[in-house]
Amino acid sequence: MSSSSYEREFKKILIQRGWTVFRSAGSLAIDLVALKSAKPKTLPHLTLAMLVEVKSFKGDAFSIRKTKRMLAQWHDMMRLAKKFEVRYALRMKGQKSFRLVEPKDLFKPYHWSKNDTPGLTLSEKSSSHHTAY
């Protein structure tokens, strides 16, 4: 599966959860911009925004230090995180779900464990998710 396929798949998951999502094809930092009304009935003009970088990886650990480009991208994400809601959507190849992880949590390699679910786990079929997402 190509990286753009993972981006489209995660976009679909967010849309299913009520987000409006824009994909930035060929991006170097942000793959998806997701927007959602905070409280559609009471505050329709208050909008939540999330910037998402989608990454897939082999093995059980993801590291931003794999290449110089990924590390530079992570520094950009950290800068953006000072002003915006920024997340990495990680998907280990062979898994059916994504994990939303803050950039600060990727300073050390991120280990995907079946027993531990740090971050928010999202999949097309999962109904249990944080209400904001």
Secondary structure, 3 states (H helix, E strand, C coil): CCHHHHHHHHHHHHHHCCCEEEECCCCCCCCEEEEEEEECCCEEEEEEEEEEEEEEECCCEECCCCCHHHHHHHHHHHHHHCCCCEEEEEEECCCCCEEEECHHHHCCCEECCCCCCCCEEECCCCCCCCCCC
